[in-house]
């Protein structure tokens, strides 16, 4: 997603692949980054990594004692929530203004805390990014705007959002997570063994009432139904 969007936050999240770095490709060459396919067998992904063709989490995440602060709910996410609410017609306003403010805030965050890459994340870079067809809200349908807004929430939540990206996916269907054929995204936690040991009657009643007596991570909760 980051490479497709020409998103310079990629440089702060991941390393170039081993082969790309050995070839001397520039840090801002988006073709020098690549990921493993989460829907592929582990052996396939491992072989790609051994061959030097997979990016790793950036070394700054473990090399720095402090790194960036973790944000529970920040300005960028707030602005994206407002933008989505406007697009859905829940409130009035200009969705693009809030969307752009959110992206600029996220860029500023990494310009500040990933300072080695500040030149790729300054105000000029943010303006160019927002104006590009891959990232602008201009000319999109309502659903396309929602997808783009939620994708930005996903990007700015890297090592920040905890479970938020999963819940956003369950709520909206975005981002479209890759997974093997026949494997669904988890929708709930199973009851822990302690509940079966100490509260078996009520656990059974809850499962019978909601999930036909089964306790599976793939069953939708009431608010999804």
N, C-alpha and C positions, 0 to 999 in steps of 0.2 A: 504494500500500500504506500509506504513512504517513498519508495523509488518511483512508483507510478505517478505520484503527486509531485515529484521533484521537491521533496520536503527536506530542508537542510537539518531539521532536528534529527534525522537519521545519523548524521555524523557524530552526534553526542550520545546516541543510544547504542550504536554498534561499531565494530571495527570493520575495516575492509577485509575481504577474504584474503587468505594467505597468498594465493596466486596473484591477485590483483595488486597487492602491496609489493610483492616481489617484482612484478612487471613495471613498477614505478608509476602506476596510475594515480592521479591526483585525488586528494581526499574528497573533493566535490564532484568526482566522476561517479554518477549514480550506478553505472554499470559495474563498479568495483565492489558492490554490496550484493549479497544474496543470502537467502535463508533456507532452512530445511522445510520440507513439506510436511505439515502435521498430519496429513491424511495418508502419507506413504508409510510403508513398513520401516521399522527402526533401522534394519540393516541397510536399506537404501539410503536413508539420511546419513547414517554413520559412514558409509562408503564415500558419500559426497564430502563429508567433513574431513575424512582422512585424506582425500584428494586435494584438500586446500581450497574448496569452493563454497564454504559456508562462513558467514560473518558470525562473530561472537559478541556477547554483551560487552560494551565498551569497558576498557580496563579502568577507567576513572571510577567506576562503581565499587571496585574493590581496592583500588590503589590509594584513594583519598580517605582520610579518617573521618571527614565531615561530609564531603560531597554536598549535594543540594538538600534543602529541607523537604520533609514530606508534608504534603498539603492534604488535609481532610476534605475541605470544601473551599476552593479558591475562586478568585475573580473570573478566571477563564471559564471554569465550569458554570459558574453563575450566569455569565453572559450567554453561553450556549443553551442553557435551560430557558432563558428568556426568549432567545431566538426561536427555539422550537415551539414555545407557547404561542408566539406571534404567528408562525407559519400555520399552526393548527387552528388558529382563530380563537384561542382561549383569551388572549389579551390583544390590545391594539399596540401598534408601533411599527418600526422599521426593522425587520429581522436582520437585514444585511448589516446594519450599524452594529448590532449586538454580536453578530457572528464575527465581523471583522475585529471588533474590540477583543473578543475572546482569543482569536488567533494571534493578534499583536501581543496580548498579555503572555501567552505561552511562549512566543518567540523571545520576549523580554526576559522571561524567567530563565531560559537556557542561555541567553546572551550574558546574563549576570552570573549564573552558577556553573556554566560550562565555558568559562571565559577563553579557553584556548580556541574556541570556535566562534567567538563573538562576531567576527567579521562576516560570518555566514548567516547571522541571526539578527542583524540590526534592523532598524526601522525601514531602511531601503529594501532589504531582503524580504521583510514581512509584506510590504506594499506590493512588490512584484509577485510574491506567492499568492496573495489574495486575488490579484488581478488575473491570474492564469486560468484558463478554461477548466483545468482539473480541480480548481479550488473555489472558484467564484460561485455565488448563488444566482447570478444573473441568467435568465432564460430557462430556469429549471421548473419542472412540475413540483407540486407540493410534496409528493413522495420523494422525489430526487433531492429536494432541499432537506428533508428530514434525514435522509441517508447521509448527506454531506455533513450535516450538523453533528449527527451521532458519530460519524467517522472521526470528526475533530475531537469529540469527547474521548474517544478511544485513544487517539494519538497523545493527547495531553495527559492521559492517565498512566502513561508508561512508568512503572515502579512507583506509582502514586495512587491509583484508583482502587487498589485491593480488589474487592469483588464487584465493583461498579461496572466494569465492562461486560461481565457475564449477565448482570441484571438488565443492563441496557439492551443487550442482544435479546434476552427473553421478552423484554417489553416491546421492542421495535423490530426485531429481526436483523438489526445491523450492529456491528459489521457482519458480513456473511462469513462466519468462521468455516474454514475448510475442515472436513472430517471424512473418515472412511465411509464408503457406501454402507448404509444400514445402521450407522452409529449416530445417535442423536446427541445434541448438546445436553448435559445434565440440567435438570429443572428443579431439583430439590435435594435436600440431604435425607438420607435414610435415618430412621430412628436408631440411636446408639444402643449398644447391648445393655447398658445400665437401665434403660427404659424397659426393655424386655424383662430384665431381672426383677425390677422393682415396681413396675407399673403395667404389667402385661395386659390386664383387663382393659384398661383405657387405650393402650396402644392398639390392641385388636379392634376395639370399637372405632377408633379414629381411622384405621386403615380400611375397615369395612365400609365406613361412611363415605370416604373420599376416593379410595383407590381400588375398590373391589377386593379388598383383603390383601393386596400385594404391597410390598415395600420396595419400590424401585426408584432409582434416581431419574429415570426417564419419564415419570408420570407428572403431568402438568398440575400445578396448584390451582386453587379455586380462582385466584385473580387472573390467571391466564385463560381459564375456561370462559 
